[in-house]
Amino acid sequence: MTDRSDPLTRLRALQAGDLPVHGGRTLAYVFDSGLPEVDRLAREAVAAYAASNALDPTAFPSLLTMENDLVGFACNLVDAPEGAVGTVTSGGTESVLLAVQAARDSRPDIDRPSMVLPATAHAAFHKAAHYFGVRSVVVPVGPDFRADAAAMEQALDETTVLAVASAPSYAHGVVDPVGEIAAAAHARGIRCHVDACIGGWVLPYAARLGRAIPPWSFAVEGVTSISLDTHKYAYAPKGTSILLHRTAELRRPQFFASADWPGYTMLNSTMQSTRSGGPVAGTWAVVQHLGDEGYLRLAREVFEAVDAVVATVAAQPGISLVVAPDSTLVALETDDTCDPFTVTDEMLARGWYVQPQLSFAGRGPSIHLSVSAATLAHAEELRTTLGEAVAAARAAGPVRVDPEVVAFIDALDPAALSGDDFDGLLAASGLVGTSEDGALALPARMAEVNAMLDVASPAMREALLIAFLDRLQRPVRPHAPGREA
Ligand SMILES: Cc1ncc(COP(=O)(O)O)c(C=O)c1O
């Protein structure tokens, strides 16, 4: 029987099962200013523009005005020279995709274009490589988790259309040596993109607060484009990022027009064509409200929270920093008395979401924290909760995967597995069970699942998780008259 009660009541009930987006205790996926008026403003602006379409700036000129305001604000943040231009996109991944696509299409003379990435570059670059047929040349990072500029320089060749640096990298929160990477690219006439999706809105304020931030902006010669996400440290509602180019000429290949059909001439600066005005209006309202002073204040708070986390970790046996953070992202590792996956489960059981990161390139698993300004008010609670979570994880001891299971997984070729094989593997991993009513059941604790994924190769992890997503995304069809239930 279809539930016909108030959809908003049902929405709220559904949402109660999600991670909280407010409260400063969800330390990945969401960014919380801790200011209720910012959220109220964003909600109203999103609602007012939810049906407006940014596809056509002549039909919705107010959205063009807002986008130009946002790009102008971003230009000032990142030392963009006169003549710099930008585009509001739907998020960091779209900004990265467009930077790669524009770089590829700026060099039609290159048959098999490539890009040179530090191993710590965000996975969005691998997605871009996959979508646009650009070969990724992945260069291992140095022992400090920063890009190895000399090795990246060595990797540049006549097929390279783009060199990439992060400010900071997601997994470790450190800023790459942008100056050296950009100089090497510039010397060869190659574009250099700085992925400041995370840092773009917060590192400029960190520098103003007197923190030591290595140069990464357009002030660095040779940086040709920068991505910075408003839906992260601009504390705007989800659905916006900004891609800046040093010149209009560099942006030009990003644009797409098609008059080759009988309808309106399609004219786009982004991957999307119809684009909701909601996120643009919500972001504009938040940026107007907070302004430079507001962001400086929030940066002071978020870095105070980061410093509190660093001090907490320094005093906590069993856990340590992977590397000292340059920005607002903190990566933690455990010693051999416990494991990161049990710690993340124990944190969640106490109302805090921190994100597990699997082993990579010879380094063990870790725990990611995206610290928000709102976290500062709970810094003391975070200290006690982390202490309790680590103590519980140490009492339980490190989660182990049966060596026979490790050998079994090692022997599998993900490319050769059938749908049935994946069903069996997903059930065996505990990632997907079946509840009494036949629906998929997700595990409440993830440590064993993560530990199993951790021993699998990246290719096997990808295959398993794609199979998992495939099984999650199945339609729930309402009963239709005339169709057998
Ligand atoms: C450095 C970096 N680049 C790109 C992205 C992708 O952004 P989004 O999730 O908004 O697509 C992220 C997301 O965390 C990021 O940290």
PDBQT file of the ligand as one rigid body, heavy atoms in Angstrom, charges set to zero:
ROOT
HETATM    1  C1  LIG A 501      41.269  17.895  -3.830  1.00  0.00    +0.000 C 
HETATM    2  C2  LIG A 501      39.914  17.493  -4.342  1.00  0.00    +0.000 A 
HETATM    3  N1  LIG A 501      39.638  17.554  -5.655  1.00  0.00    +0.000 NA
HETATM    4  C3  LIG A 501      38.449  17.194  -6.160  1.00  0.00    +0.000 A 
HETATM    5  C4  LIG A 501      37.435  16.747  -5.346  1.00  0.00    +0.000 A 
HETATM    6  C5  LIG A 501      36.120  16.318  -5.924  1.00  0.00    +0.000 C 
HETATM    7  O1  LIG A 501      35.096  17.164  -5.474  1.00  0.00    +0.000 OA
HETATM    8  P1  LIG A 501      33.553  16.761  -5.514  1.00  0.00    +0.000 P 
HETATM    9  O2  LIG A 501      33.351  15.668  -4.523  1.00  0.00    +0.000 OA
HETATM   10  O3  LIG A 501      32.901  18.065  -5.152  1.00  0.00    +0.000 OA
HETATM   11  O4  LIG A 501      33.203  16.345  -6.887  1.00  0.00    +0.000 OA
HETATM   12  C6  LIG A 501      37.676  16.674  -3.959  1.00  0.00    +0.000 A 
HETATM   13  C7  LIG A 501      36.657  16.165  -3.046  1.00  0.00    +0.000 C 
HETATM   14  O5  LIG A 501      36.855  15.972  -1.884  1.00  0.00    +0.000 OA
HETATM   15  C8  LIG A 501      38.948  17.052  -3.451  1.00  0.00    +0.000 A 
HETATM   16  O6  LIG A 501      39.225  16.976  -2.147  1.00  0.00    +0.000 OA
ENDROOT
TORSDOF 0
